[in-house]
Amino acid sequence: MSNTILPFGPQHPVLPEPIHLSLTVEDEVVRQAVPALGYVHRGLEMLTRKKDFHQMIQVVERVCGICSMMHAMCYCRGIETLMDIEVPRRAQFLRVIWSELHRIHSHLLWLGLYADSFGFESVFMQFWKIRERIMDINEATAGNRVIVSVNRVGGVRRDLSPSQCWWIGEQLDEVETELKAIESTMLDNYTVKKRTVGKGVLTKEDAWELGAAGPTLRGSGIARDMRELKYEALDELEFEPVVETGGDAYARGAVRFKETLQSIDLVRRAMARLPGGETAAKVKGKPEGETALRVEQPRGECMYYIKADGSRFLDRLRIRTPTFANIPPLTAMLPGIELADVPVVVLSIDPCISCTER
């Protein structure tokens, strides 16, 4: 039987972002997948020529709204390294709290879309209903629901009061209770397993060789998480990567579900150990030199390369996002699966094309 080349994307009912794949299909089975990047271009890295190093914080936050906290935190850490700024300990804990809240709402958003991809509309709405509690926390503590804009060079712009910490803990208790109520639906349901187990298998060896990142990597049995670098206040918070060994779409979903519960615990511990003191250090001078920083975003490792020449404007800013790393593994997952399973497998890497194409 002859092969047929079908376009998948850039728009698809299941996927919220414009990813485009050329699929070679034989008798409803995918034989080859070729990605086409470059559909979106905003020139964010070039804005270093027009925005000074303080203004660039707002720019990098808009690389991706869902993980904006991590983008800004990684960027600020890079500038702080170049300027030899010691961030107050309280600010480091606050950064961890807001970044883990972002991880929770990102995973909840994805879990809802994932449920929608195999027809669980009610579960989709349930996950997004739970996510609203996290958005309310963001709005109450930072003034915004998605792009919280709390990072600044030298620390954070906002603080948390004891009453706010108590309220956040109360909200997280509700989130945890509601999540555990639908845990069996996502991890033990027959239909979910039928659509995900054995679909889009990425072996441990391929995950390593192809440079997979985040839950895509950990779902294939490799315990690699940038939070193990103990940046910010993570050196005082017990942490172990969540790992699954199946390497399929089910394993990647299980990693994200369990990471959501893990992040709730990390926020609790960070608030319980929140030290006193200032929330930002004084900033004098301008950055000079070059550095590279890494953080763990919801989708995996994000790296910032920053080069500065001592002026207000950076000489170079280069961002490597986790979805960019996960596209080669995706092209290895798709051959051999049925065409109907392509949306589920593509969504299982949690693609963020606005991160990838800037």
N, C-alpha and C positions, 0 to 999 in steps of 0.2 A: 504494500500500500504506500502511496506517495505521501510525502510530508507536507504539512501545511504550516505556514508561518502566521501566527496570530499576534496582534498587538494587545498587550495587557497594560492598561493605563494610557495616558497619564491620569485620567479620571476613572475612578471605579466606585461603585456604590458602597463597597465595604471600607475602602481606604480613604482617610481624610486628607491625604496629601498626594501630590502628583509624582508618583513613581511610574516609570515606563520600562516595560520589558518586552522584548521580541521573543515569543515562545515558538519553538519548532515542535509541532505536535504530530504524532502518528497514532491514529486510532484512539483518540481521546487521552493519550499518554504523552506527557512532556518529554521530549528527547534532548532539548537544549534550551537554555535561557540566556539571553544577551541583554544586559542593562544598557539603557541610554540615559546618560546624565546630562545635566545642563539645561533643563527645562526652566529652572528658576535661577535668576542671577540678580543680586541686589548690590553688589560691590561693597559689602560692609568692611572688608579688610582695607580697602583703599581709603576709607574715611579717616584713617590715621593721618592723612595729609591735611584734613580740614578740621578735625576735632582734636583738642588737646588730650593728654593722657587721663585727665579727670572726666572729661566729657565722653570718652570712649567707653566708660562703664555702662552708660545708657545704651550705647550702640551694641555692645556685645550681649547685653541682656535681650536684645531683639534678634539675635541669631536664632533663638528658639524660646518661645514664651514658657513652654512647659518645664524646661530645665534652666530658666533664666537665672535662678539663684546660683547654680553651679557655674554657669558661664562667668558671671560677675565675680564670684568668689575666686575662681582660678585666675582670672585676669588680675584682680587686686593682689592676690598672693604673688604674682609675677612682678608687678610694680613694686610691691613691698620688699621683695628680694633684691631688686636692683637698687633701691634706695636705702636698704639696710634699716627698715622700719620694724620695730618690735610691736606686734599687735597685742593689745591687752588680753589677758586670759579670758575675761568675761566675754569679750567680743568673739573670741574663738569658739566658745560654747554656743553663743547665740547663732553664729554662722552654721554650726552643726545642726542646731534645732531647725532653722528655716530650711536648710538644704534637705534634711530628712523629711520634713513636711512636704517639700516639693517632690521628693521621691515617692511618697505615699500617693499624692494626688495624680502623679504621672502614671503610676502603676494601676491605680483605680480607673483612670481614664482608659488605659489600654485594656484592662480586664473587661470593661464594658464593651469596647469595640470588638474584642476577641469573642465574647459571648454572642454578639450580634452577627459575627461572621459565619457561625454555624446555626443561626436561626433562633437563638435564645433571647428574644426581644425583652421579656420581663426581667431576665437576669441583667441584661444590658442597662435597663433603667434602674435596677436596684444598685448596681455598682456606682452609677452616676449620682444616685440619691445619696449614697454614703460619702461620695467625694465632695458633695456640697458642704459637709461639715468641715472638711479641710480647707475649702475655699473661704468659708466663714472665719476660720482661724487666721488665715492669711490677711483677710480684709480687716479684722479686728486688731491685729498686731502690727500690720505694716501699711494699711491703707489701700492696698490693692489685692485683687483676688488671684491674679496669675503672675504678672511681673511685679514683684514686691519691692524692688529697688531699695533694699536695705544695706547693700554693700557700699563701702567707700574705701578709698586708699587709707589704710591705717586702722580699719575696724568696721563698725556698722553705724548706721544713722539712727537706729531706733533701739529701744530697750524693752525688756519685759518686766512687769511688776509682779510681786508675789501673787496678787489676785488673778492676774492674767495666766500665770503658770498653773494655778489651781484650776482655772476654767479650761485651759487647754487639756490638762490631764483628764478632766471630766468628759470632754468631747472625745478624746482618744479612747476612753473606756467604751463609749457608745459605738465608735467606729469598729473597735475590736470585736465587740459583741455581735454587731450586725454582720461583720465579715465572717466570723466563725459560723454564723447561722447558714451561710450559703457556701461554706467550704466544701461540703460533700457534693454539692451541685457541680462545682468546678473541678474537683479532683477525683470523685468517685462515680459520677454519672455515666451510664452506659453510652448515651448518645455523644457526650463530650469525648469519651475515650475512642469511640468509633471514628470520630472525625479527626482525632489528633494523634493517637498512639500509632507509631510507625510511619507517620507522615513527615516528610522533610527531614529525614535522618541526617545528622551531621556527626560523623564519628569523632572521637576524641583526637585522633591523629589529624584529621582534616581541619578541625576547629583550631588546632595549634598552628598547623602549617599555613592556613589561609588567613590567620590573624584575626579571628573572631574576638568580640569584646562583650563584656557585660553578661547578662542572663543567657545570651546566645552561646557564649563560651562556657559558662558555669552549667548550663543545661546539658553540655556534652561531657561533664565530669571533671572539668579543670577548675580548681579552687583559686581563681585569680580575681582579685578585687582591689582597686586602687585605694580603697579605704584602709587596706593593710599597711599603707605607707604612714598611717597615723598622723595625717595632716590635721591642722587646727586642733580641736580638743579630743580627737579620736584616740589619742594615746592614753586617755583616762577612761575610755568607754570600752567595755569588753565587746569584741566583734569577731565573728567568724563568717566567711562567705557561705552563702546558701548554694548547695551543689546538688544537681540531679545527674544521673548517669545515662538516661535513655537517649539523649541526643535528638529527640524528635520534638514536634510541636507541643506535645503534652508536657514534656520535661521543661521546656522554656516557659510555658504558662505556669507550671508548678513553682518554678524558681521565683517568678515575679509575685505570685500570691504569697509565698512564704516570706519574701523580702519585705512585703508590705507590713506584715505582722512584726518582722524584725525591726523595721524602721520605727514603728510605734514604740517599741521597747527602748530604742536608742534615744528617742525624744524624751521619754520619761526619765531615763538615767541622766541625760544632759541637764534637764531642768532640776532634778534632785541635787545635782552636784554643781549647779551654777554658782560660780564665785562672785564676790563683790568686786567693786572697782570701776574704772572707766570703761567706756565702750569704744573709744577711738583714741589713737595716738596722734600727736601733732605731726604735720607733714611739712617739711622744709626742703627746698631744692627741687631738682628735676631728675628723672631716672636716666641712667647711663649704663651701657653694657648690654649683655644679652643673657637670656635665661629661658628655660623650658620647665613648665609646671604641668602636673597631671592631677585630675580629680576623677572620682567615679560618679558619672551621671546615671540617671535611671536606665539608660540604654547601654552604658559601659564606659570605658576609659575615654576621657576627653583630654587633649593635650594642647596647651598654648605655648607658642614660641614668640617671644617678645624681644625686639632689639631696639635700643634707644641710644641717641647720640648726645644726650644732655640738654636737649631743647624741650619745649612744651609738647612737641609733636613726636610721636614714635616714628622710628625709622622703618620698622617692619612689625607686622602682626600676622601670625599664621596660626590657624585653628585646625586641628584634626579631630573630627567628631566620631562618635562610635558607630553611627550608621554607615559612614564611609568605610569603616573597617569591616562591617558586617555584610556589605553587598557581595564581595567575592564568595564568602560562605553561602550566601543565599543562592547564588548561581550553581553551587554544588548540591544544594538541597533539592532543587526543583526537578532535575531529570529523573524520570522513573515514576513520578506521581501522576495521578489523574488530573485532568484539566480542572475539574470541579474543586479540587483541593488546593489549587494555586492561591486563592485569596487567603485561606487559613494559614498556609505556610509562609506566605509573604508577610502577613500580619504578625506571625510568631517572632520575627526579629524586631518588632516594634519600630518600623522605619520612620525616621524623621527627616524628610527631604529638605525642610527649611534649614535644618542644621547642616546637611550635607552640601547643599547648593546655596552659596552666599552671594 
